[in-house]
Amino acid sequence: MLAVIDYGAGNLRSVLHALNYLGVGDIRVVRGPRDLREVDKIILPGVGAFGAGMQKLHEQDLVQPIKDAVFAGKPYLGICLGMQFLFESSDEMGNYAGLGLLPGHVTRFAPLPGLKIPHMGWNQLELQRPSTLLKGAEAGYAYFVHSYYCVPAERADVVATVDYGGAFAAVVQRNHIYGVQFHPEKSQQMGLRILANFLEVAA
């Protein structure tokens, strides 16, 4: 059973629509720790501010159960803010702790001439190392909407980058932990391929 975490993120419906399009029938929308029982893979979509999102996860008593599930070997895919949650901290509107499943932090794009923030639109992925998550989508274009980006402490965790005022991590992976900074549910066929790849490796 696939768990899709619901903490009030605006893109939940779009993610569920993409999964339904792929024919995924066994989906549990998770709003509390009991809902995580008996699931075998997790997708955490997200939009909005890091601190507010982590606060909602704490209020729903989901932080430790998510970590416990990942430590138990259940595959995790974080989408946009869900990828940022993987890291130890973010400096968005303060300093907030994340799930700490990957070493590193989240920070805002530096203001540069001609660089619009938020980063919004289509960008091509630059593969840094092979990953089953990107099988068939290694050089595809993905749709981004974000003002903050992840800075992994371990280079080996970076699967693909995108150049926006400099290269930043667009896809990360460590063992069964995956994260994508873009929105696969809005990235047309390439995004659907990535979701299908995650479901395949998580099967």
C-alpha positions in Angstrom: 0.0 0.0 0.0 1.2 3.5 -0.9 0.9 6.2 1.7 0.5 9.8 0.4 1.0 12.2 3.3 -1.6 15.0 3.7 -0.6 17.9 5.9 -2.6 20.5 4.0 -0.3 20.9 1.0 -2.0 22.4 -2.0 -0.7 19.9 -4.6 -2.1 16.8 -2.9 -5.0 16.5 -5.4 -2.6 16.8 -8.4 -0.4 14.1 -7.1 -3.3 11.8 -6.4 -4.6 12.5 -9.9 -1.2 11.5 -11.5 -1.1 8.3 -9.4 -4.7 7.4 -10.4 -3.7 8.0 -14.1 -0.9 5.5 -13.6 -3.4 3.0 -12.3 -2.3 2.9 -8.7 -5.3 1.6 -6.8 -3.9 0.9 -3.3 -3.4 4.4 -2.0 -3.9 5.6 1.6 -4.1 9.3 2.3 -2.3 9.7 5.6 -3.2 12.4 8.1 -2.1 10.8 11.3 0.3 8.1 12.7 -2.2 5.3 12.7 -2.7 5.8 8.9 1.0 4.9 8.4 0.4 1.3 9.7 0.6 -1.4 7.1 1.9 0.9 4.3 5.0 -0.2 2.4 6.0 3.0 0.6 5.6 6.8 1.2 5.2 9.9 -1.0 5.3 13.2 0.8 4.3 16.0 -1.6 4.5 19.6 -0.5 4.2 23.3 -1.3 4.6 26.3 1.0 7.0 27.3 3.7 9.4 24.8 5.4 8.7 25.8 9.0 4.9 25.8 8.6 5.0 22.5 6.9 7.2 20.9 9.6 4.9 22.4 12.2 1.9 20.7 10.6 3.7 17.3 10.5 4.5 17.7 14.2 0.9 18.7 15.0 -0.3 15.6 13.3 2.2 13.4 15.1 3.8 12.3 11.8 7.4 13.3 12.2 8.7 10.3 14.2 6.4 7.8 12.5 7.7 8.9 9.1 11.3 8.6 10.3 10.6 5.2 11.8 9.1 4.0 8.5 12.1 5.1 6.5 14.5 3.6 9.1 12.6 0.4 8.7 13.4 0.4 5.0 10.2 1.7 3.5 10.9 3.7 0.3 10.2 7.4 0.5 9.7 10.0 -2.3 9.7 13.6 -1.3 8.3 16.1 -3.8 9.3 19.8 -3.7 9.0 20.7 -0.1 8.8 17.0 0.7 12.4 16.8 -0.6 13.5 19.7 1.5 12.0 18.1 4.6 14.6 15.3 4.1 17.4 17.5 5.2 18.5 18.6 8.7 17.5 22.3 8.6 16.2 25.2 6.6 16.8 29.0 7.0 13.4 29.9 5.4 11.9 32.7 7.5 14.0 31.6 10.5 15.8 28.4 11.3 13.8 25.1 11.4 14.8 21.5 11.8 13.8 19.0 9.2 13.5 15.2 9.3 17.2 14.9 9.2 17.2 11.8 7.0 19.9 13.2 4.8 22.7 15.5 5.9 22.5 19.1 4.5 20.4 22.2 4.7 18.0 24.3 2.7 18.6 27.9 1.8 17.2 30.7 -0.4 18.5 31.5 -3.9 20.9 34.4 -3.8 19.7 37.6 -5.5 21.5 37.9 -8.8 20.8 40.3 -11.7 18.2 38.9 -14.0 17.4 36.0 -11.7 13.8 35.8 -10.8 12.7 34.4 -7.5 10.8 32.1 -7.1 12.4 29.9 -9.7 9.3 29.0 -11.8 9.1 27.1 -15.0 10.8 24.3 -17.1 14.4 23.3 -16.7 16.5 20.4 -18.0 17.9 17.9 -15.6 21.7 17.3 -15.7 22.4 13.8 -14.6 25.2 13.4 -12.1 25.0 9.7 -11.5 22.7 6.8 -12.6 19.5 6.2 -10.6 16.6 3.9 -11.3 14.3 6.8 -10.4 15.3 8.6 -13.6 15.3 5.6 -15.9 14.0 6.8 -19.3 13.9 10.5 -18.0 17.7 11.2 -17.5 17.8 14.4 -19.6 14.1 15.4 -19.4 12.6 18.8 -18.6 10.8 19.2 -15.3 8.6 21.9 -13.9 9.8 23.9 -10.8 8.2 26.3 -8.4 10.4 27.2 -5.4 12.5 30.0 -3.8 14.7 27.7 -1.6 16.9 24.8 -2.7 18.7 21.9 -1.0 22.4 21.9 -0.3 23.3 18.2 0.4 26.4 17.7 2.6 27.2 14.5 0.7 27.9 14.9 -3.0 27.1 11.2 -3.5 23.4 11.9 -2.6 23.0 14.1 -5.7 21.5 12.3 -8.7 20.7 15.3 -10.9 21.2 19.1 -10.9 19.6 22.1 -12.6 21.3 25.3 -13.4 19.5 28.4 -12.1 22.1 31.1 -11.2 24.4 28.1 -10.5 23.8 24.4 -10.2 21.6 23.1 -7.4 20.4 19.6 -6.4 17.2 18.7 -8.3 17.1 15.0 -7.5 18.6 13.2 -4.6 18.8 9.6 -3.5 20.4 7.6 -0.7 19.4 3.9 -0.8 15.6 3.9 -0.6 15.3 7.6 0.1 14.4 9.8 -2.9 13.7 13.4 -3.4 12.8 15.6 -6.4 12.7 19.4 -6.1 10.4 19.8 -9.1 6.8 18.7 -9.5 6.5 15.4 -11.4 2.7 15.6 -11.2 3.1 18.8 -13.4 6.0 17.6 -15.6 3.9 15.8 -18.1 5.1 12.4 -19.4 8.6 12.8 -17.9 7.1 13.3 -14.5 4.7 10.4 -14.8 7.7 8.2 -15.8 9.5 9.2 -12.6 6.5 8.4 -10.4 6.1 5.1 -12.2 9.8 4.4 -11.6 9.5 5.1 -7.9 6.5 2.7 -7.7 8.4 0.0 -9.5 11.5 0.2 -7.3 9.4 0.4 -4.2 7.3 -2.7 -5.2 
